Amino acid sequence: MVYIIRFAHKNRIKKTYQILETDKLTLRNKIILGLLAITFGIVTYGLIELEWGFTEMSACFFALALASGLIAKFGFNKTTEIYVDGFKELIFACVIIGLANSISIILTKGLVIDTIVYALFTPLKNIPTALSAVMMMISHSILHFPIPSYSGQAILTMPILTPLSDLIGLPRQITVLAYQYGAILMDLIVPTNGALMAVIAIAGIKYNNWLKFILKPTLIILVLAAIAILTAIQIGYH
C-alpha cells in the first residue's frame, strides 16, 4: 500500500473537471435494470443449485442483451450492432487468454511439467530446513509460469512436497504456506495468467509496461513472504 501511494505521489497528473449531464431513469431504464437483477439471481441460483457452467451463464446474458435492446426500442439490427461492438472490445482479450493457456497445455501434454517439478523440488532435501522452505516458495513462483492453475499446481507438487517436508522436518502447514505465497503472487506477473492478460488488454496497457510497474512491488511482497515463512518456522507454526 505504501508503495502504491508513493508511486501515485510521484506520478501525479493534472486534475480535469467535467460537467456531467444526467437524465432521470425512464420506465424502460427501470425495466432493464430489473431484468439485470433477475438475470443475476437466475445465474446465481443456477451456479449453486444446478451446477451451471459458462455456456448456461452466456445464454442468460445473451437473452438479457436481446431483451434489453428490444425494450429500449433499438430493433433487431441496432441491437445486434451494439452487441457486436461490445464483443469487439473483448475478442482481443479472448485471443490473449487462448494463447496464454496454450503454453500450459503444450508443456503438460508434452510431459515437460513433470521434469520441471522434479528439477525444482528434489534438490531441496539437501539444504537447511529454513532455506528449503523459502526455496519452496521461489520454486512455486517459477512453476506458476507453466502452470497458472492453482489446483493443477497443487496436484502436481504436493505429492512430492508432503513426504519431502516430513523428511527434512518441515511442518506441512508451512509447505502449504510456501505454495500459497509463491503461486498466488505470481498471478501479478506471469503472461500465462489469462485473467491478467485479458484485464490489461481491455485496459489498453502493454504487458512490458505493466511488468515494469508491478515487478518491484511483487519482489517486495515476496521478501515479506519469505520473512513470514521464516517467522512461522521459528514459532512452530503447524
C-alpha positions in Angstrom: 0.0 0.0 0.0 2.8 2.4 0.9 4.5 1.6 -2.5 1.3 2.4 -4.5 0.7 5.6 -2.5 4.3 6.8 -3.2 4.0 5.9 -6.8 0.8 7.9 -7.1 2.5 10.9 -5.5 5.5 10.7 -7.9 3.3 10.3 -11.0 0.6 13.0 -10.5 -1.5 14.1 -13.4 -3.4 17.4 -13.8 -6.9 17.4 -12.4 -9.6 17.6 -15.1 -13.1 18.9 -14.5 -16.1 17.7 -16.4 -19.7 18.7 -16.3 -21.9 15.7 -16.4 -25.4 15.9 -17.8 -27.7 13.3 -16.4 -31.2 12.3 -17.1 -33.8 10.7 -14.9 -34.4 7.0 -15.2 -37.3 6.2 -17.6 -39.7 3.3 -17.2 -37.7 1.4 -19.8 -34.5 2.0 -17.9 -36.1 0.6 -14.7 -37.4 -2.4 -16.5 -33.9 -3.2 -18.0 -32.3 -2.7 -14.6 -34.9 -5.0 -13.1 -34.2 -7.7 -15.7 -30.5 -7.4 -15.0 -31.1 -8.1 -11.3 -33.4 -11.0 -12.1 -30.8 -12.4 -14.5 -28.1 -12.3 -11.9 -30.4 -14.0 -9.5 -31.1 -16.8 -12.0 -27.4 -17.2 -12.8 -26.5 -17.4 -9.1 -29.2 -20.0 -8.5 -28.0 -22.0 -11.5 -24.4 -21.9 -10.4 -25.2 -23.0 -6.8 -28.1 -25.4 -7.3 -27.9 -26.6 -10.9 -24.1 -26.8 -11.5 -24.2 -24.4 -14.4 -21.1 -23.5 -16.4 -20.1 -20.8 -18.8 -22.5 -22.0 -21.5 -25.6 -21.5 -19.4 -24.3 -18.2 -18.0 -23.6 -16.9 -21.5 -27.1 -17.9 -22.7 -28.7 -16.0 -19.8 -26.7 -12.8 -20.6 -27.3 -13.2 -24.3 -31.0 -13.3 -23.8 -30.8 -10.3 -21.4 -28.9 -8.3 -24.1 -31.5 -9.1 -26.8 -34.4 -8.3 -24.4 -32.8 -5.0 -23.3 -32.3 -3.9 -26.9 -35.9 -4.6 -27.8 -37.2 -2.9 -24.6 -35.1 0.2 -25.5 -36.7 0.2 -29.0 -33.4 -0.3 -30.7 -34.8 -3.0 -33.0 -33.0 -6.2 -34.0 -30.5 -4.6 -36.3 -29.3 -1.9 -33.9 -29.3 -4.3 -31.0 -27.1 -6.7 -33.0 -24.8 -3.9 -34.0 -24.4 -2.8 -30.4 -23.8 -6.4 -29.3 -21.1 -6.9 -31.9 -19.4 -3.6 -30.9 -19.2 -4.8 -27.3 -17.9 -8.1 -28.5 -15.1 -6.4 -30.4 -13.7 -5.0 -27.2 -13.4 -8.4 -25.7 -12.3 -10.5 -28.7 -8.6 -9.5 -28.3 -8.7 -10.4 -24.6 -10.2 -13.8 -25.6 -7.3 -14.4 -28.0 -4.8 -13.5 -25.4 -6.4 -15.9 -22.9 -6.2 -18.7 -25.5 -2.6 -18.0 -26.3 -1.7 -17.9 -22.6 -3.4 -21.2 -21.9 -1.8 -22.9 -24.9 1.6 -22.6 -23.2 0.4 -24.6 -20.2 -1.3 -27.2 -22.5 1.8 -27.8 -24.6 4.0 -28.2 -21.5 1.5 -30.5 -19.9 0.8 -32.7 -22.9 4.5 -32.8 -23.8 5.2 -34.2 -20.3 7.6 -31.4 -19.7 5.9 -30.3 -16.4 7.0 -33.4 -14.5 10.6 -32.8 -15.4 10.4 -29.2 -14.2 8.8 -30.2 -10.9 11.4 -32.8 -10.3 14.3 -30.4 -11.1 12.8 -27.6 -8.9 12.0 -29.5 -5.7 14.3 -32.6 -5.5 17.4 -30.5 -4.5 15.6 -29.0 -1.5 16.3 -32.1 0.6 20.0 -31.3 0.6 19.8 -27.8 2.2 18.8 -26.5 5.7 15.2 -26.6 6.6 14.6 -22.8 6.8 16.3 -22.2 3.5 14.4 -25.1 2.0 11.0 -23.6 3.0 12.0 -20.3 1.3 13.2 -22.1 -1.8 9.9 -23.9 -2.0 8.2 -20.6 -2.3 10.6 -19.5 -5.0 10.2 -22.8 -6.8 6.4 -22.4 -6.7 6.8 -18.9 -8.2 8.8 -20.2 -11.1 6.5 -23.2 -11.6 3.5 -20.9 -11.8 4.6 -19.7 -15.2 3.9 -23.0 -17.0 1.1 -23.9 -14.6 -1.2 -20.9 -14.0 -3.8 -23.1 -12.4 -3.7 -23.2 -8.5 -5.4 -26.7 -8.3 -3.2 -28.1 -11.1 0.0 -26.8 -9.4 -1.1 -28.3 -6.1 -1.9 -31.7 -7.6 1.5 -31.8 -9.3 3.6 -30.6 -6.4 2.0 -31.7 -3.1 2.6 -35.5 -3.6 6.3 -34.7 -3.8 6.5 -31.9 -1.2 4.5 -33.7 1.5 6.9 -36.6 2.0 9.8 -34.2 1.4 8.6 -31.9 4.2 8.4 -34.9 6.6 11.8 -36.0 5.6 13.5 -32.6 6.3 11.4 -31.9 9.4 9.3 -29.1 8.0 5.7 -28.8 9.1 3.3 -29.5 6.3 1.3 -26.3 7.0 4.5 -24.2 6.2 4.8 -26.2 3.0 1.2 -25.1 2.1 2.1 -21.5 3.1 5.1 -21.5 0.7 2.8 -22.8 -2.0 0.2 -20.1 -1.4 2.8 -17.2 -1.3 4.7 -18.4 -4.3 1.9 -19.3 -6.6 -0.7 -16.6 -5.9 1.8 -13.7 -6.0 2.9 -14.7 -9.5 -0.5 -14.1 -10.9 0.5 -10.4 -11.0 3.3 -11.2 -13.4 3.1 -14.4 -15.4 1.8 -13.9 -19.0 0.2 -17.3 -18.9 -2.4 -16.0 -16.5 -5.3 -15.5 -18.9 -7.2 -13.2 -16.5 -4.3 -10.8 -16.1 -3.6 -10.6 -19.8 -7.3 -10.1 -20.5 -7.6 -7.2 -18.0 -4.5 -5.3 -19.2 -5.6 -5.9 -22.8 -9.0 -4.4 -22.2 -7.4 -1.5 -20.3 -5.1 -0.9 -23.2 -1.9 -1.5 -21.2 1.1 -3.2 -22.8 2.5 -6.2 -21.0 6.0 -4.8 -20.8 4.7 -1.5 -19.3 2.7 -3.5 -16.7 5.8 -5.6 -15.9 7.9 -2.6 -15.3 5.3 -1.2 -12.9 4.4 -4.4 -11.0 7.8 -6.2 -10.8 9.2 -4.1 -7.9 6.2 -4.3 -5.5 5.9 -8.0 -6.3 9.5 -8.6 -5.3 8.9 -6.6 -2.1 6.0 -8.7 -1.2 8.0 -11.9 -1.9 10.6 -10.7 0.5 7.9 -10.1 3.2 6.5 -13.6 2.4 10.0 -15.1 3.0 10.2 -13.3 6.3 6.8 -14.6 7.2 7.8 -18.2 6.4 11.0 -17.9 8.5 8.9 -16.5 11.3 6.5 -19.4 11.0 9.3 -21.9 11.4 10.7 -20.1 14.5 7.3 -20.0 16.2 6.5 -23.6 15.3 3.5 -22.8 13.1 1.7 -26.0 12.1 
